[in-house]
Amino acid sequence: MEKPRSARKAKGDGHLRRAEILRAAEAIFVRDGHEGATIRKIADEVGVSSTALYMHFRDKDQILREICQGAMAIMLANNTEISRQPIDAVARVRMMLQAYMDFGLQNPNAYRLVFCNTVDEAATGPTELVGDLGSQTYERFESVVTELAGEGRLRYGDARTATQMLWMACHGLVALRITRPTFEWQSAAELAAAMLDSLLHGLVTD
């Protein structure tokens, strides 16, 4: 049976339909991959015709790019805001890592598209803008870790090593939680707190 189409939104509500398309496309890209995520599938999920969808997006690659850009823009805004707070660098590092994990766990489809795709899948979507947003997001985080290194507070390695290790650890928690949903995980809050305590207490001197 054909899925009933959503009621046409009133004039001026195009941004709502656009957001609806992006949300539906996130799940379809994750489930079916880039090749399997056709315009027809996305349109059917939203309940519109393919023609109506093309009124909002040129093609599916534009949809994928906007999903990735939106995710990275939120992460950049989080890191920029936290990096400017007049508090100890360790507290800012912890807040950035917590914000990163919170975003990933609350937006699993967008996170998987940005950080869990294979190289071939990812290459078709992100643009220079996505890469630039990602670089700026990483640089905000690395700059705060570099403060710790400059203060002589790192027990091991240099700022670059510490930055990458912290990111890798948080990515591992998020990726496992969202790709292995049937495992009997402890609560995300408990796991994140325990991991951050362990990482920062082991990495940073008092």
N, C-alpha and C positions, 0 to 999 in steps of 0.2 A: 504494500500500500504506500502510495506516495506521501511523503511527509508534508503536512499542511504548511503553507507559507505564513510567515509572521505578518501581522497587519502592517500596512505601509505606514511609516512614521510621518508625522505632520511636517510640513515645510518648516525648515529651521532646526529640525532635529537630526540633520544628517550626521552630525558628530556622534550622536548616540548610536546610530546604525554602524558607523565606521568603527567605533570601539567594540561593538558587538561582533563585527567581522574579525577584528584582531583577536578577540578572546577565543572565538571558535577556531580560528586558524592555528593558534598556538597548540591546541590539543591535537589537531589533525596533523600538523607537521611532526609532532613528537610520535604520534601513533603510526603514521604511514610514511614518514620520511619525505624528503623534498620531491622525489619523483611521484610518490603516491598522493601527495597533497595537491589535488587538482582544483582548479577554480570551481568546477561543478560540485565537488564534494563540499568545499567551503560554503558555497552559495546554498546548497541543500541544507547544511547544518544550521545556517542562519535563518533559512526560510525565505530566500529571495531568489530571483532568476540570476543566471550568470550575467546577463546584460545589465541588471541593476547593480551587481557587484562591481562591474567594470566602470560604473559611474564614480566609484570611490577609489579604486586602485587600478593601476595600469596592467599589472600582472601579479602572479603569486610571489615573484621575487621582491616586488615592492612591499608586499604584505610582510614577508619575512624580514626585510630590512627594517621596517618600522617597528616590528616586535623587538628586534635586537637593539635598535636605537633607543626605544622607550625604556628597556631594561637598563641599559648602560647609563642613560641620562639620570635615572633615579639613583643608581649607585654613585654616580659622580656627585650629585647634589648632596647625598648623605655624607660622603667623605669630605667634601668641601666644607660643609657646615661644621662637622666634628673637628676637622683639622684647625679651625679658627678659634675654637673654644680655649679660653685662658686657664687650662687645667694641665695637670701633669701629663707628660707624653705617654706614660704607661696607661693611664685612664683613657686617653684618646685612642690609643691602639686597640684597647679592649672594646671600646665603643664602636670603632670601625668594623672590627671583626664580628661583633654581635649584630650590627646592622646588615652586614653582608649575609650572614647566615639567616637572619630573619627574612630578608628579601627572598632568598632562594627557597626557603621552606614555605613562604606564603605565596610564591609565584613559581611553582615547580615547572610548569610548561615553558615559561619564558627562560627560566634558568637553564633548563636542559637544552634549549635551542642555542643559547649563547655559549655555554660552557661544556656541554656534554655531547655535542655533535661530532661525527667523524670529520676528518679534514675535507673530504669530498663534499659532504653535505654543507658544511659551514662555508665553503668557498663560494657557493652559489648565492649566498645571501648577504653577508655583511659587506659594507662599503667602507671607503676611507673614513667616513664620519663615525661609523661604529668603532673602527680601530682607534680613531683619535679619542673618542670618549673613553674607551677602555684604557688607553695609555694614560690619559689624565687621571682617571680613577685610581689606577695603580700608583702613579706618581704621588698623588695626595697621601696615600697610605705609606709609601716608601719614605716620603719626606719626614713623617713623624717617627718612623723607626730609625731614620738617620739621626734624628735628635738624640735618641737613646744612645746610639753609637758614639755621637759626639760628646756625650756626657760620660762616656766610659762605663756604661751600665749593661753592656751586653756580655754575657758569660762566654758565648761561643760565636766564632765567625764574625763576619762583617755585616753591615746593614743590608746589603743585597741578599746575602744568604738568609738572614733572619726574616726579611720580608717575604721571600719565597717560601720558606718553611712554614710560616704562619698562615699564608694564603693556602698552601697545599693542604694543611691540616683541616682548615675550615671547609675547603671545597670537598674534602673527603667525607666529612660529616654530612654535608648537604646532599651530595651526590648519592651516598648510600641510603640516606633516609628516603629520598624521592624515587630511587630506582629499585629499592628492595622494600616495598611498602608492607609486605606480608610478614617480615621478620618481627619478632617481638621486641622492638626497641624500647628502651627507657624513654621517658619524655624528652622531647627536644630541648626543653629548657634545662633539664638536669644534665644532659649530655654536654650541651654547650658550655654551661657553667663549669663543669668538672674539667673539660678540655682546656678552656681558657685559663683556669687557675693553674693547671699543670704546665701548660706551655709557658705562660708568663713568669711563673715562679721559677721554672727551670732556666729560662732564657735571660731574665733580667735580674741584676743584683739589687739589693735593697738600697 
